[in-house]
């Protein structure tokens, strides 16, 4: 147990505020300067220029070459929401599950962006929803739960994302939907989807606090009700 003059509720609330934008802040898309420096395959991937993409592929461009931030053309296309580019890159043999320097794959990029269409394309192409990603050793599902992206969460669940993965903050997707959520409609929908899919309602955080206790401490009565309705304990 951490020792501090502050009560644990205030400490955790402060931590939640610090981390509230964590995946979005850590996930860094190409800057305008970086985009302007792209050529060949990378430039075509960002623009969605299919003719230029075909020329680059004809010239045997290295499919998984990386920019200074470790992004491949797949990452660039995911950030730019270029679904057709992703399909063509996958057909040419590009790897869909590589991590860039912040340890994000294309699936997590789409999940954090609440980009359901690009996510749908990636999953249909065989990209995995099961990878451990980000500096928090999390998953795309945890990131989406944190942000209240309920449609993304449902897609990831259907794709077999691990429901009870514990990140290095000792939080699951269930816990993140509570401690980093606002208790509102979308975070409630996330929690409901997770519980209906079979996520464990009783996996505690690193201090032994149950999801129900965490929700109750925040006044999230609807979430407490959802948890208790699925076997959640105080």
C-alpha positions in Angstrom: 0.0 0.0 0.0 1.4 3.5 -0.9 2.0 5.8 2.0 0.9 9.3 1.5 -0.7 12.2 3.5 -3.4 12.2 0.9 -6.3 9.7 1.1 -6.1 7.0 -1.6 -9.2 8.3 -3.3 -7.6 11.7 -3.9 -4.4 10.1 -5.0 -6.2 7.8 -7.5 -8.3 10.7 -8.8 -5.2 12.7 -9.4 -3.5 9.8 -11.2 -6.6 9.4 -13.3 -6.4 13.1 -14.3 -2.8 12.7 -15.3 -3.4 9.6 -17.3 -6.8 10.6 -18.8 -5.2 11.5 -22.1 -2.3 9.0 -21.9 -2.9 6.7 -24.9 -3.9 9.7 -27.1 -0.8 11.7 -25.9 1.6 8.8 -26.3 0.2 7.8 -29.7 1.9 10.2 -32.1 0.8 10.5 -35.7 3.1 11.9 -38.4 3.7 15.7 -38.1 3.2 18.0 -41.1 7.0 18.2 -41.4 7.4 14.5 -41.4 4.6 14.1 -43.9 6.2 16.6 -46.2 9.4 14.6 -46.2 7.7 11.3 -47.1 8.4 9.9 -50.6 7.3 6.9 -52.5 5.4 4.3 -50.5 5.0 6.4 -47.4 3.8 9.5 -49.2 1.3 7.4 -51.2 0.1 5.7 -48.0 -0.6 9.0 -46.3 -2.4 10.5 -49.2 -4.3 7.5 -50.3 -2.8 7.8 -53.7 -3.4 4.4 -55.2 -1.7 5.1 -58.4 1.5 6.2 -56.6 1.2 3.2 -54.3 1.1 0.8 -57.3 4.1 2.5 -58.8 6.0 2.1 -55.5 5.0 -1.6 -55.3 6.0 -2.1 -58.9 9.4 -0.7 -58.0 9.7 -3.2 -55.2 9.6 -0.6 -52.4 10.4 -2.2 -49.0 6.9 -2.7 -47.5 7.9 -2.5 -43.9 10.5 0.3 -44.1 10.2 2.8 -41.1 10.3 6.5 -40.6 12.2 8.2 -37.8 9.4 7.3 -35.4 9.3 3.7 -36.4 6.2 4.0 -38.4 5.7 1.8 -41.4 3.4 2.5 -44.3 0.7 0.5 -42.5 0.9 2.8 -39.5 0.9 5.9 -41.7 -2.2 4.6 -43.5 -3.9 3.8 -40.2 -3.3 7.3 -38.9 -4.6 8.7 -42.2 -7.7 6.4 -42.2 -6.7 5.1 -45.6 -8.6 1.8 -45.7 -8.0 1.0 -49.4 -4.2 1.5 -48.9 -4.3 -0.9 -46.0 -6.0 -3.5 -48.2 -3.4 -3.1 -50.9 -0.5 -3.2 -48.5 -1.8 -6.3 -46.9 -2.3 -8.0 -50.3 1.3 -7.1 -51.1 2.6 -8.7 -47.9 3.0 -5.8 -45.5 3.0 -6.8 -41.9 -0.1 -5.5 -40.0 1.1 -6.2 -36.5 4.4 -4.3 -36.2 4.8 -1.8 -33.4 6.1 1.7 -33.9 8.3 3.5 -31.4 5.5 4.2 -28.9 4.6 0.5 -29.2 1.4 1.0 -31.0 0.2 -1.3 -33.8 -2.3 -0.3 -36.5 -5.3 -1.8 -34.6 -4.5 0.2 -31.4 -4.0 3.4 -33.6 -7.5 2.9 -35.0 -8.9 2.0 -31.6 -7.6 5.2 -29.9 -8.8 7.3 -32.8 -12.4 5.9 -32.4 -12.0 5.0 -36.1 -14.4 2.1 -36.4 -14.2 1.8 -40.2 -10.4 1.5 -40.3 -10.5 -0.9 -37.5 -13.1 -3.0 -39.4 -10.8 -3.1 -42.4 -7.8 -4.1 -40.3 -9.6 -6.9 -38.5 -11.0 -8.2 -41.8 -7.5 -8.3 -43.1 -6.4 -10.5 -40.2 -4.8 -8.0 -38.0 -4.7 -9.2 -34.3 -6.8 -7.6 -31.5 -4.7 -9.6 -29.0 -1.3 -7.8 -29.0 0.3 -6.2 -26.0 0.8 -2.6 -27.0 1.8 0.9 -25.6 4.2 1.9 -22.8 1.5 0.7 -20.4 1.8 -2.9 -21.6 -1.9 -2.7 -22.4 -4.1 -3.7 -25.3 -6.2 -2.0 -27.9 -9.2 -3.0 -25.8 -7.9 -1.3 -22.7 -7.2 1.9 -24.6 -10.7 1.9 -26.1 -12.3 1.2 -22.8 -10.4 4.0 -21.2 -11.6 6.4 -23.9 -15.2 5.2 -23.9 -15.1 4.1 -27.5 -18.0 1.6 -27.2 -18.3 0.6 -30.9 -14.6 -0.1 -31.1 -14.8 -2.1 -27.9 -17.5 -4.3 -29.4 -15.5 -4.9 -32.5 -12.4 -5.8 -30.5 -14.4 -8.2 -28.3 -15.8 -9.9 -31.4 -12.2 -10.2 -32.7 -11.1 -12.1 -29.6 -9.3 -9.3 -27.6 -8.3 -10.6 -24.2 -11.0 -9.4 -21.8 -9.0 -9.6 -18.6 -5.5 -8.4 -19.6 -3.8 -6.5 -16.8 -1.5 -3.7 -17.8 1.4 -2.3 -15.8 -0.8 0.0 -13.9 -2.6 -3.1 -12.6 -5.7 -2.1 -14.4 -8.0 -4.2 -16.7 -10.3 -2.8 -19.4 -13.1 -3.0 -16.8 -11.2 -0.9 -14.4 -10.0 1.6 -17.0 -13.6 2.2 -18.1 -14.3 3.3 -14.5 -11.2 5.0 -13.2 -10.4 6.9 -16.5 -14.0 7.2 -17.6 -16.6 9.8 -16.9 -19.4 7.5 -15.8 -21.4 8.6 -18.8 -23.4 6.8 -21.5 -20.4 5.6 -23.6 -18.3 4.4 -20.7 -21.4 2.6 -19.3 -21.9 1.0 -22.8 -18.2 -0.1 -22.7 -18.6 -1.7 -19.3 -21.8 -3.4 -20.3 -20.2 -4.8 -23.4 -17.2 -6.1 -21.4 -19.3 -7.7 -18.8 -21.7 -9.3 -21.3 -18.7 -10.8 -23.1 -17.5 -12.4 -19.9 -15.0 -10.0 -18.5 -14.3 -10.7 -14.8 -16.2 -8.1 -12.7 -14.0 -8.8 -9.6 -10.4 -8.4 -10.7 -9.0 -5.8 -8.3 -6.5 -3.0 -8.9 -3.0 -3.1 -7.4 -4.3 -1.9 -4.1 -7.0 -4.6 -3.8 -9.9 -2.3 -4.7 -12.7 -4.0 -6.7 -14.3 -2.5 -9.8 -17.5 -2.0 -7.8 -15.6 -0.2 -5.0 -13.9 2.0 -7.6 -17.2 2.9 -9.3 -19.0 3.5 -6.0 -16.2 5.9 -4.8 -16.8 8.0 -7.9 -20.6 8.0 -7.6 -21.1 6.0 -10.8 -24.3 4.3 -9.6 -25.2 2.9 -13.1 -21.8 1.2 -13.3 -22.1 -0.2 -9.8 -25.5 -1.6 -10.9 -24.0 -3.2 -14.0 -21.2 -4.8 -12.0 -23.5 -6.1 -9.3 -25.8 -7.5 -12.0 -22.9 -9.5 -13.4 -21.7 -10.8 -10.0 -19.5 -7.9 -9.0 -18.6 -7.9 -5.3 -18.2 -4.8 -3.1 
